[in-house]
């Protein structure tokens, strides 16, 4: 029962986020502009303006190295073939599981504070004290949906920003990209 209420609240928040994004798109198409907001403790450069300061879920899309324990077999003295290594049948399964886990996928899912500025997106995961800069000038692709925003950059792994504010951020970032 509690989970259903939580899902209902999440869906309501996402719907409100989509409506806010639609309202922002209409506002910007009619000649409106983004309004600056106060973003405390965010290191901004001279002339950089903050337009949003929100909490979202963030993740990165990348693959890793294949790592798994090897060689748990044994040596056997076979009467016909002589001494030979007999691999453990679990090694093949472990290798397949490790290869699947190393495939490119969304990793490092974490809540994060996201600040949209005139220069780019500034992201600080809850587990970090450092701000990660993602500048608009390096943005190669933006894919927005009601549940998330995927930002692809020329110099790093794609960034997924999810949550109620993602739709609004997508509209605002696209507007800032066109304004440059």
Secondary structure, DSSP 8 states (H G I E B T S, - for coil): -HHHHHHHHHHHHHHHHHHHHHHHHHHHHTT--------TT----TT--EEEEEEEEEEEEE-----------EEEEETTTEEEEE--THHHHHHHHHHHHHSSEEEEEEEEEEEEESSEEEEEETT-SS-EEEEGGGEEEEEE-SSEEEEEESSS--EEEESTTHHHHHHHHHHHHHH-
